[in-house]
Amino acid sequence: MTRIPDCLTLKQFELQCGAVLPEAQLVYQTYGELKGDRSNVILYPTSYGAQHADIDWSIRPDGILDPTRWFIVIPNMFGNGLSSSPSNCEDCGLAEQGFWFTHLDNVRAQEQLLRETFGIERLALVYGWSMGAQQAYHWGALYPDRVERIVALCGTARTTDHNRIFLESLRSALTADPAWNGRRFEGVPDRGFRAFARIYASWAASQAFYREGLYYSLGYESLEDYLVRSWEAGYRKRDPHNLIAMLDTWLRCDLSDNAAYQKDYPRALKSIQAHTLVMPSTTDLYFTPEDCAAEAALIPHAKYLPIPSIWGHRAGNPYQNPEDEAFIQKAVCELLDC
């Protein structure tokens, strides 16, 4: 039976872009039981395009995150269609209207949720993949005395220029559709979705993944079948305005772009006190091992542990890939038992 998620309403919530939402909505799901001393809390932020039901496959007694031991909270990122997003909030626009969400907004809202709803002041772990890893780093820097551990899978604390080009290509592909009027979509961007999905698929897995035709083992009859039924169909489930809103958040990711660090990126990374597992994929094209290693070198208690995989970026969310799941599970288990 599908569980109905909970929602926290944040009154007069001021965003980093300067906009104020009269009633920001933060939708979240919890798993497991909270201990009386609140010592068993794991925060698991969502990734690009994902909602909590898309990523909770890893929460099970024999999975990466064990709900019989931990109280796990998945907060849905602003812009993902459940929490406040262009599709469900008349006050939420796009960058064309001078409006955007940032990870500072996400983490501030999550902190308020944990403190006001559950009385949680300290986290045993922040576990995140991709944009979830970006949020995990923000937690470590913004609340360094309240985060014990971080697992950052396939993500960086600041969007690199190379990554930015990829994101701009996605945004350009979607808004090149004739349904885009310069500010909004006036219909379904069919051509835009098709181009968007193919760009995304080309970066999400490695060259070796495609060379070996691993998509056949997933039940697809051809490369085109894989692109249409997996990638294009998946993104067509999302409102295109929300896809753009999340891109705008990703584009603006910078751990140091806030009042606390004032664009001093090395200082922001050095402020993280959590025991941190930096886990890129060896074949990730978005968040390269080199970029992740450079950040790990600046985090005082970091361990750099790349995932040896040909699944590229998708190695960090291995719901179809037991080998990478086992590698991540072992690392997380060792970290949580320390």
KOLMAR-381224 format. One record per residue (C-alpha): residue number from 1; x, y, z; chain; residue in one letter. Coordinates in steps of 0.001 Angstrom, whole numbers, padded with zeros to 6 digits. Layout:
<dogus>
<dogu n="NUM" x="X" y="Y" z="Z" chain="A" res="A"/>
...
</dogus>
This chain:
<dogus>
<dogu n="1" x="000000" y="000000" z="000000" chain="A" res="M"/>
<dogu n="2" x="001386" y="003398" z="-001012" chain="A" res="T"/>
<dogu n="3" x="001931" y="005695" z="001948" chain="A" res="R"/>
<dogu n="4" x="000738" y="009278" z="001775" chain="A" res="I"/>
<dogu n="5" x="003629" y="011689" z="002408" chain="A" res="P"/>
<dogu n="6" x="003467" y="014460" z="004987" chain="A" res="D"/>
<dogu n="7" x="003809" y="018177" z="004342" chain="A" res="C"/>
<dogu n="8" x="005177" y="021088" z="006350" chain="A" res="L"/>
<dogu n="9" x="003909" y="024590" z="005521" chain="A" res="T"/>
<dogu n="10" x="006550" y="027282" z="005915" chain="A" res="L"/>
<dogu n="11" x="004935" y="030684" z="006407" chain="A" res="K"/>
<dogu n="12" x="006522" y="033718" z="004739" chain="A" res="Q"/>
<dogu n="13" x="009511" y="031684" z="003590" chain="A" res="F"/>
<dogu n="14" x="012163" y="033967" z="002109" chain="A" res="E"/>
<dogu n="15" x="014236" y="032493" z="-000691" chain="A" res="L"/>
<dogu n="16" x="017826" y="033315" z="-001550" chain="A" res="Q"/>
<dogu n="17" x="016690" y="034940" z="-004812" chain="A" res="C"/>
<dogu n="18" x="014745" y="037513" z="-002747" chain="A" res="G"/>
<dogu n="19" x="011234" y="036180" z="-003359" chain="A" res="A"/>
<dogu n="20" x="009011" y="035412" z="-000391" chain="A" res="V"/>
<dogu n="21" x="006598" y="032480" z="-000542" chain="A" res="L"/>
<dogu n="22" x="003552" y="033153" z="001666" chain="A" res="P"/>
<dogu n="23" x="003180" y="029402" z="002196" chain="A" res="E"/>
<dogu n="24" x="006068" y="027252" z="001017" chain="A" res="A"/>
<dogu n="25" x="005277" y="023543" z="001021" chain="A" res="Q"/>
<dogu n="26" x="007881" y="020956" z="001980" chain="A" res="L"/>
<dogu n="27" x="006611" y="017440" z="001270" chain="A" res="V"/>
<dogu n="28" x="008478" y="014622" z="002982" chain="A" res="Y"/>
<dogu n="29" x="008290" y="010911" z="003779" chain="A" res="Q"/>
<dogu n="30" x="009673" y="009101" z="006812" chain="A" res="T"/>
<dogu n="31" x="010751" y="005487" z="007285" chain="A" res="Y"/>
<dogu n="32" x="011492" y="003631" z="010509" chain="A" res="G"/>
<dogu n="33" x="011069" y="004762" z="014108" chain="A" res="E"/>
<dogu n="34" x="012683" y="007759" z="015777" chain="A" res="L"/>
<dogu n="35" x="014549" y="006870" z="018960" chain="A" res="K"/>
<dogu n="36" x="013713" y="008736" z="022128" chain="A" res="G"/>
<dogu n="37" x="017143" y="010365" z="022160" chain="A" res="D"/>
<dogu n="38" x="016810" y="011205" z="018433" chain="A" res="R"/>
<dogu n="39" x="020227" y="009707" z="017721" chain="A" res="S"/>
<dogu n="40" x="019267" y="007556" z="014729" chain="A" res="N"/>
<dogu n="41" x="018323" y="010120" z="012072" chain="A" res="V"/>
<dogu n="42" x="019360" y="009881" z="008438" chain="A" res="I"/>
<dogu n="43" x="018419" y="012642" z="006005" chain="A" res="L"/>
<dogu n="44" x="018138" y="011531" z="002367" chain="A" res="Y"/>
<dogu n="45" x="017522" y="014509" z="000011" chain="A" res="P"/>
<dogu n="46" x="016145" y="013939" z="-003489" chain="A" res="T"/>
<dogu n="47" x="018043" y="014207" z="-006757" chain="A" res="S"/>
<dogu n="48" x="017271" y="015818" z="-010119" chain="A" res="Y"/>
<dogu n="49" x="013808" y="014921" z="-011397" chain="A" res="G"/>
<dogu n="50" x="013244" y="012481" z="-008525" chain="A" res="A"/>
<dogu n="51" x="010537" y="012340" z="-005899" chain="A" res="Q"/>
<dogu n="52" x="010782" y="010348" z="-002681" chain="A" res="H"/>
<dogu n="53" x="009111" y="007247" z="-004164" chain="A" res="A"/>
<dogu n="54" x="011766" y="007168" z="-006909" chain="A" res="D"/>
<dogu n="55" x="014674" y="006805" z="-004502" chain="A" res="I"/>
<dogu n="56" x="013323" y="004910" z="-001488" chain="A" res="D"/>
<dogu n="57" x="014099" y="001543" z="-003109" chain="A" res="W"/>
<dogu n="58" x="017355" y="001604" z="-001104" chain="A" res="S"/>
<dogu n="59" x="015469" y="001766" z="002221" chain="A" res="I"/>
<dogu n="60" x="014815" y="-001791" z="003378" chain="A" res="R"/>
<dogu n="61" x="016221" y="-004129" z="006053" chain="A" res="P"/>
<dogu n="62" x="018687" y="-005691" z="003601" chain="A" res="D"/>
<dogu n="63" x="019296" y="-002462" z="001686" chain="A" res="G"/>
<dogu n="64" x="021730" y="000426" z="001851" chain="A" res="I"/>
<dogu n="65" x="019666" y="002204" z="004534" chain="A" res="L"/>
<dogu n="66" x="018040" y="-000042" z="007143" chain="A" res="D"/>
<dogu n="67" x="014727" y="001333" z="008499" chain="A" res="P"/>
<dogu n="68" x="014751" y="-001169" z="011384" chain="A" res="T"/>
<dogu n="69" x="017770" y="000681" z="012785" chain="A" res="R"/>
<dogu n="70" x="017478" y="004206" z="011409" chain="A" res="W"/>
<dogu n="71" x="014806" y="006892" z="011182" chain="A" res="F"/>
<dogu n="72" x="015117" y="008067" z="007596" chain="A" res="I"/>
<dogu n="73" x="013618" y="011303" z="006302" chain="A" res="V"/>
<dogu n="74" x="013347" y="012040" z="002572" chain="A" res="I"/>
<dogu n="75" x="012521" y="015719" z="001971" chain="A" res="P"/>
<dogu n="76" x="011413" y="016485" z="-001578" chain="A" res="N"/>
<dogu n="77" x="013496" y="019202" z="-003164" chain="A" res="M"/>
<dogu n="78" x="011804" y="022466" z="-004101" chain="A" res="F"/>
<dogu n="79" x="010871" y="022349" z="-007771" chain="A" res="G"/>
<dogu n="80" x="010370" y="018573" z="-007978" chain="A" res="N"/>
<dogu n="81" x="006587" y="018724" z="-008302" chain="A" res="G"/>
<dogu n="82" x="005671" y="017689" z="-004742" chain="A" res="L"/>
<dogu n="83" x="007232" y="020434" z="-002654" chain="A" res="S"/>
<dogu n="84" x="006635" y="024013" z="-003838" chain="A" res="S"/>
<dogu n="85" x="007244" y="024033" z="-007597" chain="A" res="S"/>
<dogu n="86" x="006186" y="026018" z="-010655" chain="A" res="P"/>
<dogu n="87" x="003529" y="023351" z="-011341" chain="A" res="S"/>
<dogu n="88" x="001768" y="023689" z="-007991" chain="A" res="N"/>
<dogu n="89" x="002632" y="027159" z="-006689" chain="A" res="C"/>
<dogu n="90" x="001393" y="030341" z="-008364" chain="A" res="E"/>
<dogu n="91" x="004140" y="032332" z="-006633" chain="A" res="D"/>
<dogu n="92" x="006897" y="030068" z="-008025" chain="A" res="C"/>
<dogu n="93" x="008290" y="031182" z="-011369" chain="A" res="G"/>
<dogu n="94" x="011446" y="030573" z="-013378" chain="A" res="L"/>
<dogu n="95" x="014682" y="032475" z="-013835" chain="A" res="A"/>
<dogu n="96" x="013012" y="034352" z="-016701" chain="A" res="E"/>
<dogu n="97" x="010813" y="035948" z="-014035" chain="A" res="Q"/>
<dogu n="98" x="013710" y="036531" z="-011634" chain="A" res="G"/>
<dogu n="99" x="012756" y="033500" z="-009515" chain="A" res="F"/>
<dogu n="100" x="014767" y="030426" z="-008597" chain="A" res="W"/>
<dogu n="101" x="015370" y="028002" z="-005776" chain="A" res="F"/>
<dogu n="102" x="018818" y="027242" z="-004347" chain="A" res="T"/>
<dogu n="103" x="020168" y="024506" z="-002123" chain="A" res="H"/>
<dogu n="104" x="020416" y="027069" z="000649" chain="A" res="L"/>
<dogu n="105" x="016610" y="027301" z="000406" chain="A" res="D"/>
<dogu n="106" x="016265" y="023505" z="000435" chain="A" res="N"/>
<dogu n="107" x="018529" y="022989" z="003424" chain="A" res="V"/>
<dogu n="108" x="017026" y="025825" z="005459" chain="A" res="R"/>
<dogu n="109" x="013564" y="024349" z="004922" chain="A" res="A"/>
<dogu n="110" x="014794" y="020866" z="005832" chain="A" res="Q"/>
<dogu n="111" x="016412" y="022151" z="009011" chain="A" res="E"/>
<dogu n="112" x="013149" y="023796" z="010041" chain="A" res="Q"/>
<dogu n="113" x="011261" y="020574" z="009323" chain="A" res="L"/>
<dogu n="114" x="013578" y="018446" z="011434" chain="A" res="L"/>
<dogu n="115" x="013729" y="020876" z="014342" chain="A" res="R"/>
<dogu n="116" x="010085" y="021966" z="014524" chain="A" res="E"/>
<dogu n="117" x="008339" y="018726" z="013575" chain="A" res="T"/>
<dogu n="118" x="010587" y="016132" z="015201" chain="A" res="F"/>
<dogu n="119" x="012808" y="018023" z="017642" chain="A" res="G"/>
<dogu n="120" x="015879" y="016796" z="015764" chain="A" res="I"/>
<dogu n="121" x="019010" y="018868" z="016288" chain="A" res="E"/>
<dogu n="122" x="021655" y="016423" z="015077" chain="A" res="R"/>
<dogu n="123" x="021936" y="014056" z="012129" chain="A" res="L"/>
<dogu n="124" x="023709" y="010715" z="012205" chain="A" res="A"/>
<dogu n="125" x="024049" y="010853" z="008418" chain="A" res="L"/>
<dogu n="126" x="023133" y="012898" z="005385" chain="A" res="V"/>
<dogu n="127" x="023040" y="010533" z="002417" chain="A" res="Y"/>
<dogu n="128" x="022682" y="011967" z="-001065" chain="A" res="G"/>
<dogu n="129" x="023214" y="011161" z="-004719" chain="A" res="W"/>
<dogu n="130" x="023778" y="013799" z="-007429" chain="A" res="S"/>
<dogu n="131" x="021781" y="016898" z="-006411" chain="A" res="M"/>
<dogu n="132" x="021178" y="015067" z="-003142" chain="A" res="G"/>
<dogu n="133" x="024949" y="015022" z="-002601" chain="A" res="A"/>
<dogu n="134" x="025015" y="018761" z="-003256" chain="A" res="Q"/>
<dogu n="135" x="022485" y="019217" z="-000466" chain="A" res="Q"/>
<dogu n="136" x="024489" y="016918" z="001814" chain="A" res="A"/>
<dogu n="137" x="027555" y="019125" z="001397" chain="A" res="Y"/>
<dogu n="138" x="025459" y="022203" z="002152" chain="A" res="H"/>
<dogu n="139" x="024260" y="020586" z="005364" chain="A" res="W"/>
<dogu n="140" x="027849" y="019862" z="006376" chain="A" res="G"/>
<dogu n="141" x="028998" y="023441" z="005784" chain="A" res="A"/>
<dogu n="142" x="025934" y="025316" z="007037" chain="A" res="L"/>
<dogu n="143" x="025469" y="023177" z="010163" chain="A" res="Y"/>
<dogu n="144" x="028955" y="021721" z="010808" chain="A" res="P"/>
<dogu n="145" x="028277" y="020880" z="014454" chain="A" res="D"/>
<dogu n="146" x="025025" y="019070" z="013695" chain="A" res="R"/>
<dogu n="147" x="026060" y="016532" z="011038" chain="A" res="V"/>
<dogu n="148" x="028027" y="013477" z="012129" chain="A" res="E"/>
<dogu n="149" x="028499" y="011806" z="008741" chain="A" res="R"/>
<dogu n="150" x="027998" y="012485" z="005048" chain="A" res="I"/>
<dogu n="151" x="027827" y="010099" z="002110" chain="A" res="V"/>
<dogu n="152" x="028138" y="012128" z="-001084" chain="A" res="A"/>
<dogu n="153" x="027501" y="009926" z="-004105" chain="A" res="L"/>
<dogu n="154" x="028355" y="011291" z="-007554" chain="A" res="C"/>
<dogu n="155" x="028034" y="014960" z="-006704" chain="A" res="G"/>
<dogu n="156" x="030117" y="018063" z="-006060" chain="A" res="T"/>
<dogu n="157" x="029668" y="020983" z="-003704" chain="A" res="A"/>
<dogu n="158" x="029871" y="023464" z="-006558" chain="A" res="R"/>
<dogu n="159" x="028754" y="023112" z="-010168" chain="A" res="T"/>
<dogu n="160" x="031799" y="023124" z="-012425" chain="A" res="T"/>
<dogu n="161" x="031973" y="024990" z="-015714" chain="A" res="D"/>
<dogu n="162" x="031986" y="021709" z="-017631" chain="A" res="H"/>
<dogu n="163" x="028856" y="020546" z="-015796" chain="A" res="N"/>
<dogu n="164" x="027277" y="023947" z="-016434" chain="A" res="R"/>
<dogu n="165" x="027613" y="023487" z="-020208" chain="A" res="I"/>
<dogu n="166" x="025735" y="020197" z="-019945" chain="A" res="F"/>
<dogu n="167" x="022952" y="021834" z="-017914" chain="A" res="L"/>
<dogu n="168" x="022676" y="024764" z="-020312" chain="A" res="E"/>
<dogu n="169" x="022386" y="022314" z="-023214" chain="A" res="S"/>
<dogu n="170" x="019462" y="020615" z="-021466" chain="A" res="L"/>
<dogu n="171" x="017760" y="023917" z="-020781" chain="A" res="R"/>
<dogu n="172" x="018338" y="025095" z="-024334" chain="A" res="S"/>
<dogu n="173" x="016985" y="021862" z="-025803" chain="A" res="A"/>
<dogu n="174" x="013785" y="022036" z="-023790" chain="A" res="L"/>
<dogu n="175" x="013146" y="025733" z="-024411" chain="A" res="T"/>
<dogu n="176" x="013928" y="025444" z="-028143" chain="A" res="A"/>
<dogu n="177" x="010576" y="023703" z="-028505" chain="A" res="D"/>
<dogu n="178" x="007901" y="025835" z="-030224" chain="A" res="P"/>
<dogu n="179" x="005682" y="025477" z="-027141" chain="A" res="A"/>
<dogu n="180" x="008065" y="027776" z="-025223" chain="A" res="W"/>
<dogu n="181" x="007031" y="031443" z="-025429" chain="A" res="N"/>
<dogu n="182" x="010138" y="032855" z="-023770" chain="A" res="G"/>
<dogu n="183" x="008684" y="032668" z="-020270" chain="A" res="R"/>
<dogu n="184" x="006537" y="029539" z="-020113" chain="A" res="R"/>
<dogu n="185" x="005390" y="026506" z="-022087" chain="A" res="F"/>
<dogu n="186" x="002042" y="026949" z="-023800" chain="A" res="E"/>
<dogu n="187" x="001721" y="023213" z="-024535" chain="A" res="G"/>
<dogu n="188" x="003591" y="019932" z="-024291" chain="A" res="V"/>
<dogu n="189" x="007159" y="020384" z="-025620" chain="A" res="P"/>
<dogu n="190" x="007303" y="017124" z="-027573" chain="A" res="D"/>
<dogu n="191" x="010430" y="017974" z="-029540" chain="A" res="R"/>
<dogu n="192" x="011999" y="019454" z="-026449" chain="A" res="G"/>
<dogu n="193" x="011417" y="016319" z="-024379" chain="A" res="F"/>
<dogu n="194" x="012916" y="014177" z="-027139" chain="A" res="R"/>
<dogu n="195" x="016081" y="016275" z="-027398" chain="A" res="A"/>
<dogu n="196" x="016332" y="016682" z="-023607" chain="A" res="F"/>
<dogu n="197" x="016161" y="012922" z="-022992" chain="A" res="A"/>
<dogu n="198" x="018849" y="012126" z="-025562" chain="A" res="R"/>
<dogu n="199" x="021262" y="014692" z="-024182" chain="A" res="I"/>
<dogu n="200" x="020672" y="013408" z="-020663" chain="A" res="Y"/>
<dogu n="201" x="021124" y="009761" z="-021655" chain="A" res="A"/>
<dogu n="202" x="024395" y="010487" z="-023452" chain="A" res="S"/>
<dogu n="203" x="025928" y="011850" z="-020243" chain="A" res="W"/>
<dogu n="204" x="024273" y="009681" z="-017606" chain="A" res="A"/>
<dogu n="205" x="026022" y="006420" z="-018481" chain="A" res="A"/>
<dogu n="206" x="029538" y="005825" z="-019696" chain="A" res="S"/>
<dogu n="207" x="030771" y="005015" z="-023182" chain="A" res="Q"/>
<dogu n="208" x="031514" y="001493" z="-021947" chain="A" res="A"/>
<dogu n="209" x="027898" y="001088" z="-020781" chain="A" res="F"/>
<dogu n="210" x="026686" y="001727" z="-024314" chain="A" res="Y"/>
<dogu n="211" x="029521" y="-000178" z="-025957" chain="A" res="R"/>
<dogu n="212" x="028584" y="-003290" z="-023987" chain="A" res="E"/>
<dogu n="213" x="024870" y="-002765" z="-024630" chain="A" res="G"/>
<dogu n="214" x="023866" y="-003146" z="-020977" chain="A" res="L"/>
<dogu n="215" x="020423" y="-001771" z="-021773" chain="A" res="Y"/>
<dogu n="216" x="019575" y="-005091" z="-023419" chain="A" res="Y"/>
<dogu n="217" x="019903" y="-006806" z="-020034" chain="A" res="S"/>
<dogu n="218" x="017341" y="-004330" z="-018693" chain="A" res="L"/>
<dogu n="219" x="014720" y="-005580" z="-021136" chain="A" res="G"/>
<dogu n="220" x="015035" y="-003098" z="-024007" chain="A" res="Y"/>
<dogu n="221" x="015044" y="-004286" z="-027602" chain="A" res="E"/>
<dogu n="222" x="017322" y="-001616" z="-029042" chain="A" res="S"/>
<dogu n="223" x="019117" y="001585" z="-028199" chain="A" res="L"/>
<dogu n="224" x="016169" y="003595" z="-029521" chain="A" res="E"/>
<dogu n="225" x="013774" y="001553" z="-027398" chain="A" res="D"/>
<dogu n="226" x="015920" y="002305" z="-024337" chain="A" res="Y"/>
<dogu n="227" x="016027" y="006034" z="-025073" chain="A" res="L"/>
<dogu n="228" x="012270" y="006277" z="-025643" chain="A" res="V"/>
<dogu n="229" x="010880" y="003961" z="-022975" chain="A" res="R"/>
<dogu n="230" x="013405" y="004729" z="-020241" chain="A" res="S"/>
<dogu n="231" x="014731" y="008254" z="-020617" chain="A" res="W"/>
<dogu n="232" x="012082" y="010075" z="-022617" chain="A" res="E"/>
<dogu n="233" x="009155" y="008397" z="-020887" chain="A" res="A"/>
<dogu n="234" x="010676" y="009145" z="-017488" chain="A" res="G"/>
<dogu n="235" x="011062" y="012862" z="-018066" chain="A" res="Y"/>
<dogu n="236" x="007663" y="013168" z="-019725" chain="A" res="R"/>
<dogu n="237" x="006208" y="012322" z="-016290" chain="A" res="K"/>
<dogu n="238" x="007500" y="015672" z="-015030" chain="A" res="R"/>
<dogu n="239" x="006149" y="019120" z="-015728" chain="A" res="D"/>
<dogu n="240" x="008690" y="020853" z="-018008" chain="A" res="P"/>
<dogu n="241" x="008587" y="023990" z="-015847" chain="A" res="H"/>
<dogu n="242" x="009693" y="021874" z="-012893" chain="A" res="N"/>
<dogu n="243" x="012526" y="020359" z="-014922" chain="A" res="L"/>
<dogu n="244" x="013763" y="023859" z="-015673" chain="A" res="I"/>
<dogu n="245" x="013371" y="024962" z="-012053" chain="A" res="A"/>
<dogu n="246" x="015559" y="022076" z="-010877" chain="A" res="M"/>
<dogu n="247" x="018127" y="022841" z="-013587" chain="A" res="L"/>
<dogu n="248" x="018254" y="026414" z="-012331" chain="A" res="D"/>
<dogu n="249" x="018949" y="025134" z="-008809" chain="A" res="T"/>
<dogu n="250" x="021721" y="022865" z="-010089" chain="A" res="W"/>
<dogu n="251" x="023237" y="025663" z="-012164" chain="A" res="L"/>
<dogu n="252" x="023450" y="027855" z="-009056" chain="A" res="R"/>
<dogu n="253" x="024959" y="025222" z="-006779" chain="A" res="C"/>
<dogu n="254" x="027865" y="026747" z="-004880" chain="A" res="D"/>
<dogu n="255" x="028506" y="025735" z="-001281" chain="A" res="L"/>
<dogu n="256" x="030115" y="029101" z="-000576" chain="A" res="S"/>
<dogu n="257" x="027503" y="031369" z="-002170" chain="A" res="D"/>
<dogu n="258" x="025899" y="032535" z="001061" chain="A" res="N"/>
<dogu n="259" x="026410" y="035010" z="003882" chain="A" res="A"/>
<dogu n="260" x="028387" y="032503" z="005953" chain="A" res="A"/>
<dogu n="261" x="031177" y="031942" z="003396" chain="A" res="Y"/>
<dogu n="262" x="030855" y="034862" z="000954" chain="A" res="Q"/>
<dogu n="263" x="032123" y="032917" z="-002087" chain="A" res="K"/>
<dogu n="264" x="035160" y="031489" z="-000228" chain="A" res="D"/>
<dogu n="265" x="034777" y="027985" z="-001615" chain="A" res="Y"/>
<dogu n="266" x="037874" y="026373" z="-000008" chain="A" res="P"/>
<dogu n="267" x="036854" y="027746" z="003395" chain="A" res="R"/>
<dogu n="268" x="033353" y="026335" z="003009" chain="A" res="A"/>
<dogu n="269" x="034697" y="022849" z="002267" chain="A" res="L"/>
<dogu n="270" x="037225" y="023043" z="005100" chain="A" res="K"/>
<dogu n="271" x="034411" y="023923" z="007513" chain="A" res="S"/>
<dogu n="272" x="032764" y="020506" z="007083" chain="A" res="I"/>
<dogu n="273" x="033440" y="018519" z="010252" chain="A" res="Q"/>
<dogu n="274" x="031418" y="015409" z="009411" chain="A" res="A"/>
<dogu n="275" x="033113" y="012132" z="008606" chain="A" res="H"/>
<dogu n="276" x="032560" y="012271" z="004869" chain="A" res="T"/>
<dogu n="277" x="032567" y="009560" z="002238" chain="A" res="L"/>
<dogu n="278" x="033187" y="011097" z="-001179" chain="A" res="V"/>
<dogu n="279" x="032008" y="008452" z="-003635" chain="A" res="M"/>
<dogu n="280" x="032122" y="009394" z="-007312" chain="A" res="P"/>
<dogu n="281" x="031750" y="006868" z="-010074" chain="A" res="S"/>
<dogu n="282" x="034984" y="006191" z="-011930" chain="A" res="T"/>
<dogu n="283" x="033119" y="006826" z="-015208" chain="A" res="T"/>
<dogu n="284" x="030855" y="009740" z="-014211" chain="A" res="D"/>
<dogu n="285" x="030756" y="012460" z="-016878" chain="A" res="L"/>
<dogu n="286" x="028788" y="014991" z="-014786" chain="A" res="Y"/>
<dogu n="287" x="030775" y="014910" z="-011551" chain="A" res="F"/>
<dogu n="288" x="034173" y="013586" z="-012559" chain="A" res="T"/>
<dogu n="289" x="036404" y="011655" z="-010160" chain="A" res="P"/>
<dogu n="290" x="039005" y="014408" z="-010491" chain="A" res="E"/>
<dogu n="291" x="036550" y="017108" z="-009401" chain="A" res="D"/>
<dogu n="292" x="035329" y="015008" z="-006486" chain="A" res="C"/>
<dogu n="293" x="038860" y="014143" z="-005376" chain="A" res="A"/>
<dogu n="294" x="039819" y="017822" z="-005352" chain="A" res="A"/>
<dogu n="295" x="036921" y="018568" z="-003000" chain="A" res="E"/>
<dogu n="296" x="037670" y="015571" z="-000782" chain="A" res="A"/>
<dogu n="297" x="041209" y="016870" z="-000295" chain="A" res="A"/>
<dogu n="298" x="039791" y="020042" z="001289" chain="A" res="L"/>
<dogu n="299" x="037343" y="018336" z="003674" chain="A" res="I"/>
<dogu n="300" x="039135" y="017564" z="006971" chain="A" res="P"/>
<dogu n="301" x="037597" y="014151" z="007697" chain="A" res="H"/>
<dogu n="302" x="036920" y="012919" z="004185" chain="A" res="A"/>
<dogu n="303" x="037593" y="009538" z="002656" chain="A" res="K"/>
<dogu n="304" x="037734" y="009358" z="-001129" chain="A" res="Y"/>
<dogu n="305" x="036201" y="006088" z="-002300" chain="A" res="L"/>
<dogu n="306" x="035305" y="005955" z="-006004" chain="A" res="P"/>
<dogu n="307" x="032799" y="003364" z="-007224" chain="A" res="I"/>
<dogu n="308" x="034481" y="001130" z="-009849" chain="A" res="P"/>
<dogu n="309" x="031679" y="001028" z="-012384" chain="A" res="S"/>
<dogu n="310" x="030866" y="001462" z="-016071" chain="A" res="I"/>
<dogu n="311" x="027383" y="002727" z="-015204" chain="A" res="W"/>
<dogu n="312" x="028631" y="006315" z="-015119" chain="A" res="G"/>
<dogu n="313" x="026597" y="008740" z="-013042" chain="A" res="H"/>
<dogu n="314" x="023927" y="006120" z="-012480" chain="A" res="R"/>
<dogu n="315" x="026312" y="004050" z="-010360" chain="A" res="A"/>
<dogu n="316" x="025355" y="006262" z="-007421" chain="A" res="G"/>
<dogu n="317" x="021684" y="005228" z="-007666" chain="A" res="N"/>
<dogu n="318" x="022100" y="001538" z="-008565" chain="A" res="P"/>
<dogu n="319" x="018524" y="000305" z="-008455" chain="A" res="Y"/>
<dogu n="320" x="019215" y="-001844" z="-011543" chain="A" res="Q"/>
<dogu n="321" x="022784" y="-002683" z="-010629" chain="A" res="N"/>
<dogu n="322" x="023376" y="-005090" z="-007686" chain="A" res="P"/>
<dogu n="323" x="027183" y="-004943" z="-007931" chain="A" res="E"/>
<dogu n="324" x="027376" y="-001193" z="-007363" chain="A" res="D"/>
<dogu n="325" x="024644" y="-001395" z="-004733" chain="A" res="E"/>
<dogu n="326" x="026721" y="-003921" z="-002773" chain="A" res="A"/>
<dogu n="327" x="029806" y="-001682" z="-003000" chain="A" res="F"/>
<dogu n="328" x="027890" y="001329" z="-001664" chain="A" res="I"/>
<dogu n="329" x="026113" y="-000697" z="001010" chain="A" res="Q"/>
<dogu n="330" x="029398" y="-002030" z="002389" chain="A" res="K"/>
<dogu n="331" x="030909" y="001464" z="002551" chain="A" res="A"/>
<dogu n="332" x="027855" y="002969" z="004237" chain="A" res="V"/>
<dogu n="333" x="027662" y="000111" z="006732" chain="A" res="C"/>
<dogu n="334" x="031295" y="000632" z="007704" chain="A" res="E"/>
<dogu n="335" x="030765" y="004375" z="008085" chain="A" res="L"/>
<dogu n="336" x="027666" y="003997" z="010269" chain="A" res="L"/>
<dogu n="337" x="029317" y="001439" z="012523" chain="A" res="D"/>
<dogu n="338" x="032346" y="003615" z="013218" chain="A" res="C"/>
</dogus>
